[in-house]
Each structure stands twice: as structure tokens, then as C-alpha cells.
Amino acid sequence: MSSPQTLVMMYELLACRFSAVVLWNTPIFNGNNELFGYDGFPRNIKQESFVTDLSQSTSQLGGYSQINTDYNELYSQESEESSSVPPLVTLCISFVVTNIGQLSSLSGFPPKVAQELFDCILHRERATKQRLLTLPILNMFLNSGLLSQLDLTGRRDVPDDVIKTIPRCSPHLDSLILKGACTLSGQTVLSIAEGCPSIKKLDVGECNRIDNQTLSSLSKSPLASTLEQLGLSSCFELTRDGLTEMSTSFGNLQRLDISYLHHIDDASVDALVAGCRSLTSIDLSHCTQLKRPTFASIAQHMARNLKVLLLRGCLQLEDVDLSHIGQKCPLLQEISIEACKLITDASIQSLSDGCRGLTSIDVSGITNLSDTSTMYIANFCKGLSHLTLKRCIHITNESIAVLVKLTRNTLQYLDIDGCVELTDECISELTECKRLEHLDVSFCRNLSVKGVSQLLSLPSLKSIHTWGHAVTASQMQQWRSRHPRLKIHAAS
């Protein structure tokens, strides 16, 4: 099969050295022998004008058939997300990833290419649900020193000893995500903070060995003054003492995730938002002890900067709190108040009116809301692109009609899962959302299968969820054959 030198040459040959490349007998050519699908390559160039050196090189990789097989596999994966032919660079990256086990080092690859290879492996892992980033391959990437971003989310199989090598092997990282790496120790986090001073994004969420002492030491490290994003979600050992101490150290912090920290209280969040004056995004979801003082502090201290506010499951959030945020935070672009069951139409009006730049709103599970809330959102938030109304059981066709009329040119994501009052009368309205890419109509029990089938033809639609509808296996097969690039999520 292919040698490491041939794999490096494969990248250079396809991506770097030639302005045009012949891959005859592959889908890169259309029926007129014209090249298409690669940005930067000339179009309408006939076969005879192409460089033919590739034929000699590809013979070392198993000939055209091997490349064609790999390309077709890649094309079938990519076609669900894009109607265009994948670029040749993507083909090359995919080919090298397929043969990555034959490499012993990444010598010869530019840093940008090494990063693309690593990201491609992660993408394939998510798509295939198979573990492709083995420890030897991970060590090869770490030892190369070429990565600028490292994502090891959920990698419980990566021992702490391997993570400890990051400062020595990859000192130039600017993004490090270790969320769910349960073996991660506080001492390792501190060694990373000392050895990787360029990191701008650090996520150690769901790591159960991160405690107040870790956060205290991190606050004293050089990283504290340069870090822009920090993830501490579900670090259950953290309490108010740890957060209070970090409030005076992270002057450049812009995005903070402290969701699911059940031990923090109003005083610690008040100190945090008062001290970290550069914050533009904060996730306090499911911090169940937070009450009115916290929400008042957010409105007071983050008023000029706040763009993203996530308060899912903050059960003590009331109308007066949300209205205050709406009045004080005019730059807010994204908010989630999922399951904040004390909220009513009144505060949604104040929020929408005060924060007219909102593009993403999630009010899932707030059963007090009526059509009035949807109409307020549609009228005031002219740039709305994402709206989640999941389990808002009083939403009817009337507000959907208003929503579509006012947001049809901006709305890309709509979740009406469990909106049981909706009927087929709203189908004709929804078909007007020409930019809609993701739609969830699950458990809308008064929408017929025939009505749902009309939504499949939305021109920009990429995925649709239809759980809870009585779609037969033959109907589902028909849907998928007619819309091969549409991801249809359903029981059948």
C-alpha cells in the first residue's frame, strides 16, 4: 500500500504543486470532460490540457481505482450536507486520513494540513461512531508540534500521562478542549497553563477532579491574563470560593461556561460578573440555587457587553428578572430560558422589545407562553434565525403565520416539537421559509403525515425531525429516495 512519503506527496501533488490535475474516471469530471468542484482550479479545461504526472504517483497508491473508491466514499458522506462536489484538497485529506495508520510521523506536512487531518479524523469518528484516533495516532499528532487546536472531548481512554505531554510537545496550542476527560487531574491542568501560554480557549468541563484549589492555582498562572474562553461545566467539586477567587484574575475572559454547578450561589456569580468585565457570554444553565440577585448582577455588570445568555433550567427566574435583562442588555443576540416555568408573555414582550438584535431564542418547555410571545418575537427581532418553541403547548397556527410572514427571509432553524395545537393549516405558511435549514415537527399530533411530507421540499432544508408521526417504512423509504441529501430523523 502507500508509504509515508507517498502520502505526503499525495497532498503536495493534489493541493500544492499543480494548477490543474487529471483524475480521469473519477466523479471530478462531468460528462463533458470538464473539471469542476475545486475552488481556484480553472473551469472548462479539457482533458488533454491536464498534467499527467499524477498517473505515475497514484500507481504507488493502488492506481486510480483506489483514489476513486476513496473519493466516492467521501462524496457519499459529504453529499448529505452539500450539493457541490468536494474539492480536491478535501479528497486528498480524506485519502491521507484513510491511510493515517501507516504514518510514523507528520514530517513534511504544513501545520495547516496537520490540523485539517486531525479535524477530519474527529469528523469521521462522530459520523461513524468508531474510535479512529487511537493513542499511537494521537501521540504522533502531539509529538509533531503542528496542532493549534486540540479537541479530546469525551476521551476517557486518554490517560493523564498522555495529556501531561501537551505542554512539551504542543506548546503553541491556542484551543484545548478536554471536556469529559475524566482522568484529567488538577495538576495536569496547571502544567498546561504554565507550558501553553498561547491558549485562548480551555474547556475542562465534566472533569470531576477539578476543584477550588485547581481554579485558585489557575488564577495565579500566566494563562489567567490571556484566556478568552473557559469551560467548567459539571465540575461538581467547584464551589463559591473557587469562583470568587477567579473573579479578580481573568480580566480578558469573554466566554464562560459554569453550567450545572449546583453549589454556586448569588454572591459568587455577583463577584464573578463584577470582576470579569470583558465577559460577553455566560452559561449558567441548571445552576439551581441562583435567584434574583444573580440576574440583577448580570443586568448591572454585563449590560454593555452581553451577547449570549444561557439560563436553561434556572427555575427561579421570574418575569421581573427577564424584563430587567431586556431593558439593560440591548446587545443581546442569543438567549435560552428553556424550562424557566415562571416566565410569561409579559416578560417576553419586554425582552423582545429591549433586545431587538436577538437572533437566537429558546423558550422550550415554558407552558405559560401563548401566541402573544411568538408574535412579540417576530415583530421585534427582525434578524431572527433560530427559534425553539419546543413543548410550548399553546402555540397555534395564528402565530406561526405571523412568524413566517416576518422572518421568512432570516429564519434558518425552527423547533416546534410538541406544539400540539398546530394543524395542517400552518403547512402552507411553513413552506414559505425558503432559508429554513433545520426543522423539528416531532409530536405535533395534529399534523398529518401528508402535511409533513410537503415540508420535505423546502429548498434549503438539511434536516427534519418527524418523531411521533405514523410514517410507515415504505413512506420513509420513498421520502429518502426523493430527498437523498435530506437528513430525516424518524422512528421508521
C-alpha positions as CSV (number, residue, x, y, z in Angstrom):
1,M,0.0,0.0,0.0
2,S,1.2,3.6,0.5
3,S,4.3,4.7,2.2
4,P,4.5,7.9,4.4
5,Q,6.5,9.6,1.6
6,T,3.8,8.8,-0.9
7,L,1.1,10.1,1.4
8,V,2.9,13.4,1.8
9,M,3.4,13.5,-2.0
10,M,-0.3,12.9,-2.5
11,Y,-1.0,16.1,-0.6
12,E,1.6,18.1,-2.4
13,L,0.6,16.8,-5.8
14,L,-3.1,17.5,-5.4
15,A,-3.0,20.6,-3.3
16,C,0.2,22.5,-3.8
17,R,2.3,21.9,-6.9
18,F,-0.1,21.9,-9.8
19,S,-2.7,24.4,-11.0
20,A,-4.7,21.6,-12.6
21,V,-4.7,17.8,-12.0
22,V,-6.2,15.0,-14.0
23,L,-8.2,12.4,-12.1
24,W,-9.8,10.7,-15.1
25,N,-12.5,8.1,-14.4
26,T,-13.5,9.8,-11.2
27,P,-16.6,11.9,-10.4
28,I,-14.4,15.1,-10.5
29,F,-15.1,15.2,-14.2
30,N,-18.6,15.8,-15.6
31,G,-19.9,14.3,-18.8
32,N,-18.1,16.8,-21.0
33,N,-14.7,16.0,-19.6
34,E,-14.7,19.4,-17.8
35,L,-13.2,19.9,-14.4
36,F,-15.4,21.3,-11.7
37,G,-15.8,21.4,-7.9
38,Y,-12.5,22.8,-6.8
39,D,-12.1,26.5,-5.9
40,G,-9.1,28.0,-7.5
41,F,-8.9,25.5,-10.3
42,P,-9.7,26.6,-13.9
43,R,-13.1,25.6,-15.2
44,N,-13.8,24.3,-18.7
45,I,-10.3,22.9,-19.3
46,K,-10.4,19.8,-21.4
47,Q,-8.7,16.5,-20.5
48,E,-5.8,16.9,-22.9
49,S,-4.5,20.1,-21.2
50,F,-4.1,18.4,-17.8
51,V,-0.9,17.4,-16.1
52,T,-0.5,13.6,-16.4
53,D,2.2,13.1,-13.8
54,L,-0.4,12.0,-11.3
55,S,-0.8,8.7,-13.1
56,Q,2.7,7.6,-12.1
57,S,2.2,8.7,-8.5
58,T,-1.2,7.2,-8.0
59,S,0.1,3.8,-9.2
60,Q,2.0,3.6,-5.9
61,L,-1.3,4.1,-4.0
62,G,-3.1,1.4,-5.8
63,G,-3.9,3.2,-9.0
64,Y,-7.0,5.2,-10.0
65,S,-9.4,2.7,-8.6
66,Q,-8.1,3.2,-5.0
67,I,-8.4,7.0,-5.3
68,N,-11.8,6.7,-7.0
69,T,-13.1,4.4,-4.2
70,D,-11.9,6.8,-1.5
71,Y,-13.4,9.8,-3.4
72,N,-16.7,8.1,-3.9
73,E,-16.8,7.2,-0.2
74,L,-16.1,10.8,0.7
75,Y,-18.6,12.1,-1.8
76,S,-21.3,10.0,-0.4
77,Q,-20.6,11.3,3.1
78,E,-20.4,14.9,2.0
79,S,-23.4,14.9,-0.3
80,E,-25.8,14.9,2.7
81,E,-24.5,18.4,3.7
82,S,-23.6,19.9,0.3
83,S,-24.8,19.7,-3.2
84,S,-21.4,20.5,-4.6
85,V,-18.6,18.1,-5.4
86,P,-16.0,18.1,-2.6
87,P,-12.8,20.0,-3.5
88,L,-9.7,18.1,-4.5
89,V,-8.0,19.2,-1.3
90,T,-10.7,17.5,0.7
91,L,-10.2,14.4,-1.3
92,C,-6.5,14.4,-0.5
93,I,-7.1,15.0,3.2
94,S,-9.6,12.2,3.2
95,F,-7.2,9.8,1.4
96,V,-4.4,10.5,3.9
97,V,-6.7,10.0,6.8
98,T,-7.8,6.7,5.4
99,N,-4.2,5.6,5.4
100,I,-3.1,7.5,8.6
101,G,-2.1,4.3,10.4
102,Q,0.8,3.9,8.0
103,L,2.4,7.2,9.1
104,S,5.0,7.2,11.8
105,S,5.4,11.0,11.9
106,L,3.9,14.1,10.3
107,S,7.2,15.3,9.0
108,G,6.7,17.1,5.7
109,F,3.1,18.3,6.4
110,P,2.5,22.0,6.9
111,P,0.8,22.9,10.2
112,K,-2.5,23.9,8.5
113,V,-2.6,20.4,6.8
114,A,-1.9,18.6,10.0
115,Q,-4.7,20.4,11.7
116,E,-7.1,19.5,8.8
117,L,-6.1,15.9,9.1
118,F,-6.8,15.9,12.8
119,D,-10.1,17.6,12.4
120,C,-11.1,15.1,9.6
121,I,-10.4,12.2,11.9
122,L,-12.7,13.7,14.6
123,H,-15.4,14.3,12.0
124,R,-15.2,10.7,10.8
125,E,-15.4,9.5,14.4
126,R,-18.6,11.4,15.0
127,A,-20.1,10.2,11.7
128,T,-19.2,6.5,12.1
129,K,-19.3,6.2,15.9
130,Q,-16.0,4.4,15.7
131,R,-12.8,5.1,17.5
132,L,-10.3,6.2,14.9
133,L,-8.0,8.4,17.0
134,T,-6.0,5.7,18.7
135,L,-3.4,6.5,21.3
136,P,-0.5,5.9,18.8
137,I,-2.1,8.3,16.3
138,L,-2.8,10.9,19.0
139,N,0.8,10.7,20.2
140,M,2.0,11.2,16.6
141,F,-0.1,14.4,16.3
142,L,1.1,15.6,19.7
143,N,4.7,14.9,19.0
144,S,4.5,16.8,15.7
145,G,4.0,20.1,17.5
146,L,1.9,21.2,14.5
147,L,-1.5,21.5,16.0
148,S,-3.1,24.8,17.1
149,Q,-6.4,23.3,18.2
150,L,-6.8,20.0,20.1
151,D,-10.2,18.6,20.9
152,L,-10.3,15.5,23.1
153,T,-14.0,15.8,24.2
154,G,-15.2,12.7,26.0
155,R,-11.9,10.8,25.6
156,R,-11.9,8.9,28.8
157,D,-9.5,6.5,27.3
158,V,-6.7,9.0,27.1
159,P,-4.6,8.7,30.3
160,D,-3.4,11.7,32.3
161,D,0.2,10.8,31.4
162,V,-0.5,11.5,27.7
163,I,-2.3,14.8,28.4
164,K,0.7,15.8,30.5
165,T,2.9,15.7,27.4
166,I,0.9,18.5,25.7
167,P,3.0,21.4,27.1
168,R,6.2,19.8,26.0
169,C,5.0,18.6,22.5
170,S,2.4,21.2,21.5
171,P,3.3,24.4,23.3
172,H,1.7,26.6,20.6
173,L,-1.9,25.5,21.1
174,D,-4.5,28.2,21.2
175,S,-7.5,26.0,21.8
176,L,-7.6,22.9,24.1
177,I,-10.9,21.1,24.8
178,L,-10.7,18.3,27.4
179,K,-14.3,18.1,28.3
180,G,-15.2,14.8,29.7
181,A,-11.6,13.6,30.0
182,C,-12.3,12.1,33.5
183,T,-8.7,11.1,34.2
184,L,-7.6,14.7,34.0
185,S,-6.0,15.9,37.2
186,G,-5.8,19.4,38.6
187,Q,-2.0,19.2,38.5
188,T,-2.1,18.4,34.8
189,V,-4.3,21.5,34.1
190,L,-1.8,23.6,35.9
191,S,1.2,22.2,33.9
192,I,-0.8,23.0,30.7
193,A,-1.4,26.5,32.0
194,E,2.3,27.0,32.6
195,G,3.5,25.3,29.4
196,C,1.0,26.6,26.9
197,P,0.8,30.3,27.4
198,S,-0.9,30.9,24.0
199,I,-4.1,29.1,24.8
200,K,-7.1,31.3,24.4
201,K,-9.8,28.6,24.8
202,L,-9.7,26.0,27.6
203,D,-12.6,23.6,28.4
204,V,-12.2,21.2,31.3
205,G,-15.9,20.6,31.8
206,E,-17.1,17.3,33.3
207,C,-13.7,16.6,34.7
208,N,-14.5,15.5,38.3
209,R,-11.0,16.2,39.7
210,I,-11.1,19.9,39.0
211,D,-11.6,21.6,42.4
212,N,-11.3,25.0,44.1
213,Q,-7.5,24.5,44.5
214,T,-7.1,23.9,40.8
215,L,-9.1,27.1,40.0
216,S,-7.1,29.1,42.6
217,S,-3.8,28.0,41.1
218,L,-5.1,28.6,37.5
219,S,-6.0,32.1,38.6
220,K,-2.4,32.8,39.6
221,S,-0.9,31.3,36.4
222,P,0.1,33.3,33.3
223,L,-2.8,31.9,31.4
224,A,-5.3,33.8,33.6
225,S,-4.5,37.1,32.0
226,T,-4.7,35.8,28.4
227,L,-7.5,33.3,28.5
228,E,-10.6,34.3,26.5
229,Q,-12.9,31.2,26.8
230,L,-13.2,28.9,29.8
231,G,-15.4,25.8,30.2
232,L,-16.1,24.5,33.7
233,S,-19.5,22.8,33.2
234,S,-20.3,20.0,35.6
235,C,-17.1,20.3,37.6
236,F,-19.0,19.4,40.7
237,E,-16.1,20.0,43.2
238,L,-16.2,23.7,42.5
239,T,-18.0,25.9,45.0
240,R,-18.5,29.6,45.6
241,D,-14.9,30.0,47.0
242,G,-13.3,28.9,43.7
243,L,-15.4,31.2,41.6
244,T,-15.0,34.2,43.9
245,E,-11.2,33.9,43.7
246,M,-11.1,33.7,39.9
247,S,-13.2,36.8,39.6
248,T,-10.2,39.1,40.1
249,S,-7.8,37.3,37.8
250,F,-9.4,36.7,34.4
251,G,-9.5,40.2,33.0
252,N,-9.7,39.1,29.3
253,L,-12.2,36.3,29.8
254,Q,-15.0,36.7,27.2
255,R,-16.9,33.4,27.3
256,L,-17.6,31.4,30.5
257,D,-19.5,28.1,30.9
258,I,-20.3,27.3,34.6
259,S,-23.5,25.3,33.9
260,Y,-24.5,22.5,36.2
261,L,-22.5,23.9,39.1
262,H,-25.1,23.2,41.8
263,H,-23.0,24.6,44.7
264,I,-22.6,28.1,43.5
265,D,-24.8,30.9,44.8
266,D,-25.8,34.5,44.0
267,A,-22.8,36.0,45.8
268,S,-20.2,34.1,43.8
269,V,-21.8,34.9,40.5
270,D,-22.1,38.6,41.5
271,A,-18.4,38.7,42.3
272,L,-17.6,36.9,39.0
273,V,-19.6,39.1,36.6
274,A,-18.4,42.2,38.5
275,G,-14.7,41.2,38.2
276,C,-14.6,39.7,34.7
277,R,-15.7,42.9,32.9
278,S,-14.9,41.6,29.4
279,L,-17.5,38.8,29.5
280,T,-19.8,38.7,26.5
281,S,-21.2,35.2,27.0
282,I,-22.1,33.3,30.2
283,D,-23.8,29.9,30.6
284,L,-25.5,29.4,34.0
285,S,-27.8,26.6,32.9
286,H,-29.1,24.4,35.7
287,C,-27.4,26.4,38.4
288,T,-30.4,25.7,40.5
289,Q,-29.6,27.9,43.5
290,L,-29.5,31.2,41.6
291,K,-32.1,33.8,42.4
292,R,-33.0,37.4,41.7
293,P,-29.6,38.9,42.9
294,T,-27.7,36.9,40.2
295,F,-30.0,38.1,37.4
296,A,-29.8,41.7,38.7
297,S,-26.0,41.5,38.7
298,I,-25.9,40.3,35.1
299,A,-28.1,43.2,34.1
300,Q,-26.0,45.6,36.0
301,H,-22.4,44.5,35.3
302,M,-22.7,42.9,31.8
303,A,-25.2,45.4,30.3
304,R,-22.8,46.9,27.8
305,N,-21.2,43.7,26.6
306,L,-23.6,40.8,27.0
307,K,-24.3,38.9,23.8
308,V,-25.1,35.3,24.9
309,L,-27.0,34.4,28.0
310,L,-27.9,30.7,28.7
311,L,-30.2,30.2,31.7
312,R,-31.7,26.8,30.9
313,G,-33.3,25.2,34.0
314,C,-32.8,28.3,36.2
315,L,-36.2,27.6,37.8
316,Q,-36.3,30.8,39.9
317,L,-36.1,33.2,37.0
318,E,-39.2,35.4,37.1
319,D,-40.8,37.9,34.8
320,V,-39.3,40.9,36.6
321,D,-35.8,39.4,36.2
322,L,-36.1,38.8,32.5
323,S,-37.7,42.2,31.9
324,H,-34.8,43.8,33.7
325,I,-32.3,42.0,31.5
326,G,-34.3,43.0,28.4
327,Q,-34.1,46.7,29.4
328,K,-30.4,46.7,30.3
329,C,-28.8,44.4,27.7
330,P,-29.5,45.8,24.3
331,L,-26.7,44.0,22.6
332,L,-28.0,40.5,23.5
333,Q,-28.0,38.2,20.5
334,E,-28.7,34.7,21.9
335,I,-30.8,33.7,24.9
336,S,-32.1,30.3,26.3
337,I,-34.6,30.2,29.1
338,E,-35.7,26.6,28.5
339,A,-37.8,25.2,31.3
340,C,-37.9,28.5,33.2
341,K,-41.6,27.9,34.0
342,L,-42.3,31.1,35.8
343,I,-41.9,33.2,32.7
344,T,-45.0,34.6,30.9
345,D,-45.9,36.6,27.8
346,A,-45.3,39.8,29.7
347,S,-41.5,39.4,30.1
348,I,-41.1,38.0,26.6
349,Q,-42.5,41.3,25.3
350,S,-40.0,43.3,27.4
351,L,-37.1,41.1,26.3
352,S,-38.0,41.2,22.6
353,D,-38.6,45.0,22.6
354,G,-35.4,45.7,24.5
355,C,-33.1,43.3,22.7
356,R,-34.1,43.7,19.1
357,G,-30.8,42.3,17.9
358,L,-31.7,38.8,19.2
359,T,-31.0,36.2,16.5
360,S,-31.5,33.0,18.6
361,I,-34.2,32.4,21.2
362,D,-35.0,29.2,23.1
363,V,-38.2,29.2,25.2
364,S,-38.6,25.4,25.3
365,G,-41.0,23.9,27.8
366,I,-42.4,27.2,29.1
367,T,-46.1,26.2,29.1
368,N,-47.3,29.7,30.2
369,L,-46.5,31.2,26.8
370,S,-49.1,31.8,24.2
371,D,-49.2,33.1,20.6
372,T,-48.6,36.5,22.0
373,S,-45.0,35.7,22.8
374,T,-44.3,34.3,19.3
375,M,-45.8,37.5,17.8
376,Y,-43.7,39.8,20.0
377,I,-40.6,37.9,19.0
378,A,-41.5,38.0,15.3
379,N,-42.4,41.7,15.4
380,F,-39.4,43.0,17.3
381,C,-36.5,40.6,16.4
382,K,-36.1,41.3,12.6
383,G,-32.9,39.3,12.3
384,L,-34.2,36.1,14.0
385,S,-32.5,33.0,12.6
386,H,-33.1,30.4,15.4
387,L,-36.3,29.9,17.3
388,T,-37.1,27.0,19.7
389,L,-40.7,26.7,20.8
390,K,-40.5,23.0,21.9
391,R,-43.3,21.9,24.1
392,C,-44.9,25.4,24.1
393,I,-48.3,23.8,24.0
394,H,-50.4,26.9,23.5
395,I,-48.8,28.0,20.2
396,T,-51.3,27.9,17.3
397,N,-51.4,28.4,13.6
398,E,-52.1,32.1,14.0
399,S,-48.7,32.9,15.5
400,I,-46.9,30.6,13.0
401,A,-48.4,32.6,10.2
402,V,-47.2,35.9,11.7
403,L,-43.7,34.4,12.4
404,V,-43.3,33.2,8.8
405,K,-44.5,36.5,7.4
406,L,-42.0,38.5,9.3
407,T,-39.0,36.1,9.4
408,R,-39.2,34.1,6.2
409,N,-36.0,35.7,4.9
410,T,-33.9,35.1,8.0
411,L,-35.3,32.0,9.8
412,Q,-32.9,29.0,9.5
413,Y,-33.8,26.9,12.5
414,L,-37.3,26.2,13.9
415,D,-38.2,23.7,16.6
416,I,-42.0,23.2,17.2
417,D,-41.7,19.8,18.7
418,G,-44.7,19.1,20.9
419,C,-46.7,22.1,19.8
420,V,-49.9,20.1,19.9
421,E,-52.2,22.9,18.8
422,L,-50.7,23.2,15.3
423,T,-52.6,21.7,12.4
424,D,-52.0,21.3,8.7
425,E,-53.2,24.8,8.2
426,C,-49.7,26.0,9.1
427,I,-48.0,23.8,6.5
428,S,-48.6,26.3,3.6
429,E,-47.1,29.0,5.8
430,L,-44.0,27.0,6.7
431,T,-43.3,26.2,3.1
432,E,-42.6,29.9,2.6
433,C,-39.5,29.7,4.8
434,K,-37.1,29.4,1.9
435,R,-34.0,29.7,4.0
436,L,-35.0,27.1,6.7
437,E,-32.3,24.5,7.1
438,H,-33.4,22.6,10.2
439,L,-37.0,21.9,11.3
440,D,-38.4,19.8,14.1
441,V,-42.1,18.9,13.9
442,S,-41.9,15.9,16.2
443,F,-45.0,15.0,18.3
444,C,-47.2,17.7,16.6
445,R,-50.0,15.3,16.8
446,N,-52.4,17.3,14.7
447,L,-50.0,17.5,11.7
448,S,-50.7,14.8,9.2
449,V,-48.1,12.7,7.5
450,K,-49.2,14.2,4.2
451,G,-48.7,17.6,5.6
452,V,-45.3,16.8,6.9
453,S,-44.3,15.3,3.6
454,Q,-44.9,18.7,1.9
455,L,-42.2,20.3,4.2
456,L,-39.5,17.9,2.8
457,S,-39.3,20.0,-0.4
458,L,-38.2,23.2,1.4
459,P,-35.3,24.4,-0.9
460,S,-32.7,24.9,1.9
461,L,-33.7,22.2,4.3
462,K,-30.9,20.0,5.5
463,S,-32.5,18.1,8.3
464,I,-36.0,17.4,9.7
465,H,-37.2,15.6,12.8
466,T,-40.6,13.8,12.5
467,W,-40.7,11.6,15.6
468,G,-44.1,10.7,16.8
469,H,-45.7,10.7,13.3
470,A,-47.1,7.4,11.9
471,V,-44.8,7.2,9.0
472,T,-44.6,3.7,7.5
473,A,-41.4,2.0,6.4
474,S,-42.4,2.3,2.8
475,Q,-43.3,6.0,3.1
476,M,-39.9,6.7,4.8
477,Q,-38.1,4.8,2.0
478,Q,-40.0,6.9,-0.5
479,W,-39.1,10.1,1.3
480,R,-35.4,9.3,1.5
481,S,-35.3,8.2,-2.2
482,R,-36.9,11.5,-3.2
483,H,-34.7,13.6,-0.9
484,P,-31.4,11.8,-0.7
485,R,-29.5,14.7,0.7
486,L,-32.0,15.5,3.4
487,K,-31.4,14.0,6.9
488,I,-34.8,12.7,8.1
489,H,-34.9,11.7,11.7
490,A,-37.9,9.4,12.5
491,A,-38.9,6.1,14.1
492,S,-39.4,4.3,10.8
